[in-house]
Amino acid sequence: MSQPVLVAVAWPYAQGPRHIGHVAGFGVPADIIARYHRLRGNRVLMVSGTDEHGTPITVAADREEVTPQALVDRYNQVIADDLRRLGISYDCFTRTTTPNHARVVQDLFLTLLDRGYVFRKTTLGAFSTSTGQTLPDRYIEGTCPHCGHPGARGDQCETCGRQLDPVDLIDPRSRIDGEPPVFRETEHFFLDLPQFAAPLRAWIEAQTQWRPNVRSFSLNLLDELQPRAYTRDIGWGVPIPLPEFADRSDKRIYVWFDAVVGYLSASLEWAEAAGTPGAWRDFWQDPTARHYYVMGKDNIVFHTIIWPSMLLGYGAGGRVGGGPGHPPLELPDDIVSSEFLTMESRKFSSSRGVGIYVGDVLDRYQPDALRYHLCAAGPETQDTDFTWAEFVRRTNDELVATWGNLVNRTCSLAHRHFGAVPPAGELEPADREVRTAVEAGFERVGGLIAAAHLKAALAEAMGLAAQVNQYLGEQEPWRVVAGDPARAGTILNVALTCVDNLRVLLAPFLPFSSEALHRQLGHAGVLTGEPRVAEHDDGEGRRHRVLTGDYAEAVGRWQWQTLPAGQRLLPPRPLFTKLDPAVVDDELRRMGLEPG
């Protein structure tokens, strides 16, 4: 039976182009999960967009001498285009500067305020000594009061993971001008997180399917849960929906509360654009739906503590949820959090100008080569270092030499000697063994993807490709064909059928090459489908670009199938481009590093 599956993908910040460390954490893992579930026949809603509010946007806009709106307009398009080229198959990749998003954010704020989960409090805010403007938490650094790390940010220490406020830091300083911030009294709204400590603990303890680091980290946070400021002193963000703030431009809802609500607002936008305004409820208010939240580890706290608290407090909600008589909004099921990806032993950081941008890689290399590397050698459960030498090695020794070689020689032999899928005669034990192994791969690989063990799933599928390669080498159809063409036809039928099914097993990881192989094997239609750019009406006379797709039209199915004898084969073409070893030195020079 088809199951609703929500894939909620972390929102890339529209401050500049995204680097491969970002897509290793949120983009590629989320797309693998979404594509797999669509192949299984489940109803998938994959949502996200660009996160476009907050002080870092205004700082970047000032630096580039443009308005915040002009800045986010530009980078929304750059980021969306990069994600489309990488094949990230969103149903709705939108943005947080839409009227729809503001309405949903404000509805949650008002509902939580009415129910006593949000309160006012005077606190100390950080301001720049040079400009007098409020400083974003992430633009203040100092020493963590808990673990002593000297580079802790004003909102969170990346070393120990604890939530922080800038005033907590020892020797705080602005990353903009290096000066200590000035702390002044200011009134803010706070989300009363301690009220949710008990239900959060019960919920997190029950999530035994979570990665151990995510679960233990989240439980540890509950021991010292404090109220969290819901607003900021800034003029760029979602307005506070209270009459006394109607004419004020100095306070807005905190960008992190704004961003996590985007999962819900994007779902409403998708449903409205599809002409089925209530369809989002199947994914949010149906207890049988499964929710994956995909992100980097620095976002864990917002997805296991803050967003679940907001959902618990909202319940069936106000205007959006429907109130009494409607089921409550469902909590996350899977928190798919990746560790950090470093770059040639240096930490990726857009704000520090350290990174390899997605668009630059896609200008020079195949998207499946990048996707493969980020899954096979990515930071799924531990911090991982990206090196160009390893990227070249994996592309050549694994993609080209194993999977690409199997496809090329199987299709070339079959096309040269038969022109179509040859019929199979009586199967020998070796034929049945390799077919059985690949057929069993659907359950093994699928189970690993469903549990978000993506690296293991890819290794399992590639292991099957190696097994089919070995079978072909042992059976030697290129030798057999001269004396026994019927037996050679049987061998190639078995190999082609295995390749055909591996096309599906590898499609979540390698959608572009799987689509090319789909056509090469003579299939009609599209295997899984690719994202495309569309426009949505914001309800107020304006339109904005989104990424979406017509994935329901795809013909791929997550099940063993027999390739029909006589199906015409197209002339084979290599799926992957072998990389020259000189690529390594070239890329190091582009990064300003010495080769060797």
DABELTA-V201690 format. One record per pair of residues at least 12 apart in sequence whose C-alpha atoms are under 8 Angstrom apart, sorted by sequence separation. I is the first residue (numbers start at 1). J is the second residue. D is the distance in whole Angstrom. If there is no record, write none. Layout:
BEGIN
((I:J:D) (I:J:D))
END
This chain:
BEGIN
((34:46:7) (141:153:5) (142:154:8) (147:159:8) (154:166:4) (239:251:7) (240:252:6) (268:280:6) (315:327:8) (316:328:4) (317:329:8) (343:355:7) (445:457:5) (477:489:8) (515:527:6) (533:545:7) (534:546:5) (80:93:8) (140:153:6) (141:154:6) (144:157:6) (147:160:6) (153:166:8) (154:167:8) (239:252:5) (240:253:6) (267:280:6) (315:328:4) (316:329:6) (343:356:8) (444:457:8) (445:458:7) (514:527:8) (515:528:8) (533:546:6) (534:547:6) (57:71:8) (139:153:7) (140:154:5) (146:160:8) (154:168:8) (204:218:8) (205:219:8) (235:249:5) (238:252:6) (239:253:6) (314:328:8) (315:329:6) (477:491:6) (503:517:7) (533:547:5) (534:548:7) (57:72:8) (138:153:5) (139:154:7) (154:169:7) (204:219:7) (234:249:7) (235:250:5) (237:252:5) (238:253:6) (314:329:8) (445:460:6) (477:492:7) (503:518:7) (532:547:6) (533:548:6) (10:26:6) (137:153:7) (138:154:5) (146:162:8) (167:183:8) (234:250:5) (235:251:6) (236:252:7) (237:253:6) (444:460:8) (445:461:7) (475:491:7) (531:547:6) (532:548:6) (9:26:6) (137:154:4) (138:155:6) (152:169:8) (233:250:6) (234:251:5) (235:252:6) (237:254:8) (312:329:8) (511:528:7) (531:548:5) (532:549:6) (9:27:7) (136:154:8) (137:155:5) (201:219:7) (233:251:5) (234:252:6) (237:255:7) (311:329:6) (373:391:6) (500:518:8) (531:549:5) (76:95:8) (232:251:6) (233:252:7) (311:330:7) (312:331:8) (441:460:8) (472:491:8) (530:549:6) (531:550:8) (52:72:6) (231:251:7) (232:252:6) (238:258:7) (311:331:7) (441:461:7) (529:549:7) (530:550:8) (9:30:6) (201:222:7) (231:252:6) (232:253:6) (370:391:8) (373:394:7) (500:521:8) (507:528:7) (529:550:7) (530:551:7) (8:30:8) (231:253:4) (232:254:5) (373:395:8) (529:551:5) (7:30:7) (145:168:7) (230:253:6) (231:254:4) (308:331:6) (441:464:8) (472:495:7) (504:527:8) (528:551:6) (144:168:8) (145:169:6) (230:254:5) (308:332:7) (529:553:8) (141:166:8) (144:169:6) (145:170:6) (197:222:6) (229:254:8) (529:554:6) (7:33:8) (50:76:6) (140:166:7) (143:169:6) (144:170:7) (369:395:6) (438:464:6) (528:554:5) (7:34:7) (142:169:5) (143:170:5) (230:257:7) (437:464:7) (468:495:7) (526:553:8) (527:554:5) (528:555:7) (137:165:7) (141:169:7) (142:170:6) (143:171:7) (197:225:7) (526:554:5) (527:555:5) (528:556:6) (50:79:8) (137:166:6) (142:171:5) (143:172:7) (525:554:7) (526:555:6) (527:556:5) (142:172:4) (369:399:8) (468:498:7) (525:555:6) (526:556:7) (141:172:5) (142:173:6) (194:225:6) (304:335:8) (5:37:8) (140:172:6) (141:173:5) (193:225:6) (194:226:6) (303:335:8) (140:173:6) (141:174:6) (193:226:6) (194:227:7) (434:467:7) (140:174:5) (141:175:7) (192:226:7) (193:227:5) (434:468:7) (465:499:8) (139:174:6) (140:175:6) (192:227:5) (193:228:7) (300:335:8) (14:50:6) (139:175:5) (191:227:6) (192:228:7) (5:42:7) (7:44:7) (9:46:7) (11:48:6) (12:49:7) (13:50:6) (14:51:6) (15:52:8) (139:176:7) (190:227:6) (191:228:5) (300:337:7) (341:378:7) (434:471:7) (465:502:7) (4:42:6) (5:43:6) (6:44:6) (7:45:6) (8:46:6) (9:47:6) (10:48:7) (11:49:5) (12:50:5) (13:51:5) (14:52:5) (190:228:5) (191:229:6) (341:379:6) (464:502:8) (2:41:6) (3:42:5) (4:43:5) (5:44:5) (6:45:5) (7:46:5) (8:47:5) (9:48:5) (11:50:5) (12:51:6) (13:52:6) (135:174:8) (190:229:4) (191:230:6) (293:332:7) (340:379:6) (2:42:5) (3:43:6) (4:44:6) (5:45:6) (6:46:6) (7:47:6) (8:48:6) (11:51:5) (126:166:7) (189:229:6) (190:230:5) (291:331:8) (292:332:7) (293:333:8) (295:335:8) (297:337:5) (339:379:5) (345:385:6) (1:42:8) (2:43:6) (4:45:8) (6:47:8) (15:56:7) (126:167:8) (140:181:8) (188:229:6) (189:230:5) (190:231:7) (285:326:8) (286:327:8) (291:332:5) (292:333:6) (293:334:6) (294:335:6) (295:336:6) (296:337:5) (297:338:6) (338:379:6) (339:380:6) (342:383:7) (344:385:6) (345:386:8) (430:471:8) (461:502:7) (15:57:6) (48:90:8) (125:167:8) (188:230:7) (189:231:6) (260:302:8) (285:327:6) (290:332:8) (291:333:5) (292:334:5) (293:335:5) (294:336:5) (295:337:5) (296:338:5) (297:339:5) (338:380:5) (339:381:6) (340:382:7) (341:383:6) (342:384:6) (343:385:6) (344:386:6) (14:57:7) (46:89:8) (47:90:6) (49:92:8) (50:93:8) (52:95:7) (53:96:7) (124:167:7) (188:231:6) (260:303:8) (285:328:6) (287:330:7) (290:333:6) (291:334:6) (292:335:6) (293:336:6) (294:337:6) (295:338:6) (296:339:6) (297:340:7) (337:380:7) (338:381:6) (339:382:5) (340:383:5) (341:384:5) (342:385:5) (343:386:5) (344:387:5) (46:90:5) (47:91:6) (48:92:7) (49:93:4) (50:94:7) (51:95:6) (52:96:6) (53:97:8) (188:232:7) (285:329:5) (286:330:7) (292:336:7) (293:337:8) (296:340:7) (338:382:8) (339:383:5) (340:384:7) (341:385:6) (342:386:6) (343:387:6) (344:388:8) (461:505:6) (15:60:7) (45:90:8) (46:91:5) (47:92:5) (48:93:5) (49:94:4) (50:95:5) (51:96:6) (52:97:6) (284:329:5) (285:330:6) (339:384:8) (341:386:7) (461:506:7) (522:567:6) (45:91:6) (46:92:7) (47:93:6) (48:94:6) (49:95:5) (50:96:7) (128:174:7) (135:181:8) (256:302:8) (261:307:8) (284:330:6) (521:567:8) (522:568:6) (45:92:8) (47:94:8) (48:95:8) (49:96:7) (130:177:8) (260:307:6) (521:568:7) (522:569:5) (458:506:7) (521:569:5) (522:570:6) (520:569:6) (521:570:6) (129:179:7) (257:307:8) (520:570:5) (128:179:8) (129:180:7) (458:509:7) (519:570:8) (520:571:7) (128:180:8) (129:181:6) (504:556:7) (520:572:6) (128:181:5) (129:182:6) (504:557:7) (505:558:7) (35:89:8) (127:181:6) (128:182:6) (504:558:7) (34:89:8) (126:181:6) (127:182:5) (15:71:7) (27:83:8) (31:87:8) (126:182:6) (127:183:6) (161:217:8) (14:71:8) (15:72:7) (31:88:5) (125:182:8) (126:183:5) (127:184:7) (14:72:5) (17:75:6) (30:88:8) (31:89:6) (125:183:5) (126:184:7) (501:559:8) (517:575:8) (16:75:6) (31:90:8) (124:183:6) (125:184:5) (162:221:7) (403:462:7) (406:465:7) (435:494:7) (501:560:6) (516:575:7) (15:75:7) (28:88:7) (124:184:5) (125:185:6) (402:462:8) (431:491:7) (438:498:6) (445:505:7) (501:561:7) (14:75:5) (17:78:6) (18:79:7) (27:88:6) (124:185:5) (125:186:6) (425:486:7) (14:76:6) (17:79:6) (123:185:5) (124:186:6) (403:465:6) (406:468:8) (424:486:8) (425:487:7) (435:497:8) (439:501:8) (513:575:6) (122:185:6) (123:186:6) (402:465:7) (403:466:7) (406:469:6) (427:490:7) (431:494:6) (435:498:6) (438:501:7) (442:505:7) (500:563:7) (513:576:8) (122:186:5) (123:187:6) (402:466:6) (425:489:8) (426:490:8) (434:498:8) (438:502:7) (441:505:8) (497:561:8) (14:79:8) (122:187:4) (123:188:7) (413:478:7) (424:489:6) (425:490:6) (497:562:6) (121:187:6) (122:188:6) (423:489:6) (424:490:4) (497:563:5) (12:79:8) (120:187:7) (121:188:6) (402:469:7) (422:489:5) (423:490:6) (424:491:8) (496:563:7) (120:188:6) (121:189:6) (422:490:7) (120:189:4) (121:190:7) (424:493:6) (119:189:5) (120:190:6) (422:492:7) (423:493:6) (424:494:7) (493:563:8) (118:189:6) (119:190:5) (421:492:8) (422:493:6) (118:190:5) (119:191:7) (421:493:6) (493:565:8) (118:191:5) (119:192:7) (117:191:6) (118:192:6) (380:454:8) (117:192:5) (380:455:7) (414:489:8) (421:496:8) (117:193:8) (378:455:8) (117:195:8) (377:455:8) (414:492:6) (55:134:8) (375:454:7) (376:455:5) (413:492:8) (55:135:7) (56:136:6) (375:455:6) (55:136:5) (54:136:8) (218:300:8) (376:458:7) (410:492:7) (56:139:8) (218:301:7) (375:458:8) (376:459:7) (410:495:7) (411:496:7) (214:300:7) (218:304:6) (410:496:7) (218:305:7) (407:499:7) (406:499:8) (134:233:6) (134:234:7) (204:304:8) (200:305:7) (200:308:8) (200:309:7) (193:306:7) (196:309:6) (193:309:7) (196:312:8) (336:452:7) (442:558:7) (442:559:6) (442:560:7) (439:559:8) (214:335:8) (439:560:6) (214:337:7) (210:334:6) (211:335:8) (209:334:7) (210:335:6) (211:336:8) (207:333:7) (210:336:8) (211:337:8) (110:241:7) (106:238:8) (105:238:8) (106:239:8) (106:240:7) (375:509:8) (106:241:6) (102:238:6) (102:239:8) (161:298:8) (372:509:7) (163:301:8) (371:509:7) (372:510:7) (371:510:7) (158:298:7) (368:509:8) (424:565:8) (368:510:5) (421:563:7) (423:565:5) (368:511:7) (421:564:7) (422:565:5) (423:566:7) (368:512:6) (421:565:5) (422:566:6) (367:512:8) (368:513:7) (420:565:7) (421:566:5) (420:566:5) (421:567:5) (420:567:5) (421:568:7) (420:568:4) (421:569:7) (419:568:6) (420:569:5) (419:569:6) (105:258:6) (415:569:6) (415:570:8) (105:261:6) (415:571:7) (104:261:7) (105:262:8) (415:572:8) (411:569:8) (412:571:8) (101:261:8) (104:264:8) (105:265:8) (412:572:6) (101:262:7) (104:265:6) (411:572:6) (96:258:8) (96:259:7) (101:265:5) (408:572:7) (100:265:7) (101:266:7) (408:573:7) (96:262:7) (408:574:6) (408:575:8) (68:236:8) (407:575:8) (100:269:7) (404:574:7) (404:575:6) (94:266:7) (404:576:6) (93:266:7) (92:266:6) (92:267:7) (400:575:8) (400:576:6) (92:269:8) (399:576:7) (400:577:7) (58:236:7) (92:270:6) (400:578:6) (55:234:7) (91:270:7) (54:234:7) (55:236:7) (54:236:6) (396:578:5) (53:236:6) (54:237:6) (395:578:7) (396:579:6) (53:237:5) (395:579:7) (53:238:8) (392:579:6) (392:580:8) (392:581:7) (392:583:8) (389:581:8) (392:584:7) (388:583:8) (389:584:6) (117:313:7) (388:584:5) (112:310:7) (115:313:8) (388:587:7) (54:254:7) (388:588:8) (54:255:5) (112:313:6) (53:255:6) (108:310:8) (112:314:6) (111:314:6) (108:314:7) (111:317:7) (111:318:6) (369:576:8) (51:259:6) (108:317:7) (108:318:7) (366:576:8) (107:318:6) (366:577:8) (107:319:6) (49:262:8) (107:320:7) (48:262:7) (48:263:6) (47:263:6) (104:320:7) (49:266:8) (48:266:7) (47:266:6) (47:267:7) (45:267:8) (45:283:8) (209:451:8) (11:259:7) (9:263:8) (8:263:6) (273:536:7) (30:294:6) (273:537:8) (29:294:7) (26:294:5) (25:294:7) (26:295:5) (25:295:5) (26:296:6) (25:296:5) (22:296:7) (82:358:6) (86:362:8) (6:283:6) (82:359:5) (85:362:7) (4:282:7) (5:283:7) (4:283:6) (82:362:8) (87:367:8) (86:367:5) (85:367:7) (86:368:8) (6:289:7) (8:291:7) (10:293:7) (4:288:7) (5:289:6) (6:290:6) (7:291:6) (8:292:6) (9:293:6) (10:294:6) (3:288:7) (4:289:5) (5:290:5) (6:291:5) (7:292:5) (8:293:5) (9:294:5) (10:295:5) (86:371:8) (3:289:6) (4:290:6) (5:291:6) (6:292:6) (7:293:6) (8:294:6) (9:295:7) (3:290:8) (5:292:8) (7:294:7) (25:337:7) (26:338:8) (25:338:5) (24:338:8) (25:339:7) (25:340:8) (24:341:7) (21:340:7) (21:341:5) (21:342:7) (21:348:6) (19:348:8) (19:350:7) (18:350:7) (16:350:8) (21:355:8) (20:355:7) (21:356:8) (23:358:8) (19:355:6) (20:356:6) (19:356:5) (20:357:6) (19:357:4) (20:358:5) (18:357:6) (19:358:5) (17:357:7) (18:358:6) (17:358:8) (17:359:8) (28:371:6) (28:374:7) (29:375:7) (28:375:7) (24:374:6) (24:375:7) (24:378:7) (25:379:8) (24:379:7) (25:380:8) (36:446:7) (36:449:7) (37:450:8) (33:449:6) (32:449:8) (33:450:7) (33:452:7) (32:454:8) (87:511:7) (29:454:7) (87:512:8) (100:538:7) (99:538:6) (100:539:8) (89:529:8) (91:531:8) (98:538:6) (99:539:8) (89:530:6) (90:531:6) (99:540:8) (88:530:8) (89:531:5) (87:530:6) (88:531:7) (87:531:6) (84:530:8) (84:531:6) (84:532:7) (94:545:7) (94:546:5) (93:546:5) (94:547:7) (92:546:6) (93:547:5) (92:547:6) (93:548:7) (91:547:7) (92:548:5) (90:547:6) (91:548:4) (90:548:5) (91:549:6) (89:548:7) (90:549:7) (89:549:7) (84:547:7) (80:546:8) (80:547:7) (77:545:8) (35:507:8) (36:508:6) (35:508:5) (34:508:8) (33:508:7) (32:508:5) (31:508:7) (32:509:6) (28:509:8) (39:528:7) (38:528:8) (35:528:7) (38:551:8) (41:557:7) (39:556:6) (40:557:6) (41:558:8) (39:557:5) (40:558:5) (39:558:5) (36:558:8))
END
